[in-house]
């Protein structure tokens, strides 16, 4: 087991290296730089600026310098916002994104699993149809439609919730409701569908029949015997779900004006703020890779049939 | 003679008998009771199952309707999707009322609302409080509607009247609603007076364009015209440079320096290209305005013009112009207009065309890459398989949508880039699937038979293996199309996808998020159209999967 965990941990390193390298070079291959577009700088000034940010060195040397910095936890200075470095931006905006993401994934798992179990236990009843209908809606409607529609209905027409803003004074938690619900909706849908089908399969298996024959209570069978086995596909779905939530938060943060990482990401891509782009990508990928790692470890705990090779 | 005839006839009857026999033989497979047994192919069987699935059939029909509409968008009787009419900004959707009536209503509501503010509208204090409450809650449109109703009533009853300047406004609007003409200029062709050849304006060189322009301007000196074009381009660039450096306070001297730098950097050819573009633009504008004058004069003289009016007119002796004229305020916008007065209906239709096109072509591209990579990995196995699959695994771990966003932002946002960026990252799942299929098929006897007959790797893969795994691939790819559309729209929503004047569902929704309270139709209709399409595509795809693989029905 320890060997497996160690191996998976070591596997993270090349993935991260590829991500850093890819984004580092993609950003620099394109024409135009962070100091173009503004007033054309006199050559001397430009040279000085480039020397300050080490941009006059050969690309490979810059790359090496950057990698060294990243290993030490320094993501470099921002090219666009003077006097601030990337660590500052990430430090101030990451917590907001994390709160949003964690709430969203929790909502999705809790409601998805509940609805999936309800649907599978009452197969072909109204509960089943309701939850599967919700699931189809969640899968078909894209996030960027859900967000403005929620805003229109609940904030502007009904005026139950604030339109946007993040932890506004007064009643702070109401601002979190809409973004997190919107973000979690399609993952809720997928989890509900997955849970229903895997529950149905488990409920038909032999050991459940045995449990029934022994005269166990229905609730015990469902929660103690069936659910444990049926949760496996959900756990393996969590990896892609995290990836989707990370990307989706870009939209949600834009629509609901959440001061999170996503906002910086799109902005800095337009600004060609090289270090900020690569920094945000690194943070996102670290989250993703670590989450995938945790999911894998949990999975191997839950399902002993998986060999640790 | 008789003999010959009988011979011929017997020959023919033989033939007839024989062919009948053949047919019976071909009908072929009979069971032990001599009943004809019909074979059933996989597709036939799947079709039979698909037909039973109501949701899938409805989905298929909807998808076909969408496809037909977007195919026929060019010949549908809808307004242009890129024509900007500033007067028609933000007109609400209406089936019965024309743009003019809606504009009139808007003007009147505004006047009544102002009158209410000034206290000239006689209403009770309760009503007054209600209106103030609405204003506080940001429900301006409701206030306007209410004021309109009330104002109309009071105007009819004679308890309220407009003052002189207001009356003038109303009259002016009424006049313009009656008579305003929108002239659209299509392609302009120029006939060379010497050779008699006709060519499009875009294909002419600068000298000829200058000549034409001077003629259009009423025989101005060509040198003067050329000079004016030059200064026009320079001032154009000046505004561009100024906009680029909006945050810096430039002195006029610095600005001039920058502009001359910019001119130097685009070179003589770039400058000439800009001049040509400007000249064409100006000629079009001149043609448009003089056409408008002409038509108005004709109407005044009493010539009866049928609107909409479409014709190719000869202007300034040498230009053939395709003209389309219509009474612009008689238009009906079924789904309303957007912030630049463009018809939302046609923008949705053309947007759908682009979204669906990207969905289909993107899926095909990713299918192509995925099939090639997957089948090579699956068929050759060993080291090739190992490296391709490791590569796929690593790419799987990337937050690829983020990389697509970076690519779009940095390499420029045009459709081709969008499409490549999406296709490059979406072939992974297909490659994995095809690999699995091919690995399970490659040890079958018929492959061995093909190999024993000397077929090479490529032939076996593309003639035997891929066609046999095609049904799985097709089913999967129908489920890919909505996902592709979602991704494209996601990027367009962020402003990284399709650029104006083109539209896509995503960009329409993205644009609509500003001013949602007052113009909700701009959000609702594109969202609805897109959701219906995604719904039906998902149902159709699910139905197809169930039909081709009935075992999977209860799986996901």
Interface residues (C-beta under 8 A of the other chain):
Chain A: X14 X15 X18 X19 X22 X23 X26 X27 X30 X32 X37 X38 X39 X40 X136 X139 X140 X141 X142 X143 X144 X145 X148 X149 X151 X152 X156 X159 X193 X194 X197 X200 X201 X243 X246 X247 X250 X251 X254 X255 X265 X266 X269 X270 X272 X277 X280 X281 X284 X285 X288 X289 X292
Chain B: X137 X138 X244 X245 X247 X248 X250 X254 X258 X261 X394 X397 X398 X399 X401 X402 X403 X405 X406 X407 X408 X409 X410 X411 X482 X486 X489 X490 X493 X494 X496 X506 X509 X510 X512 X513 X516 X517 X520 X523 X524 X527 X530 X531 X534 X535 X538 X539 X554 X555 X556
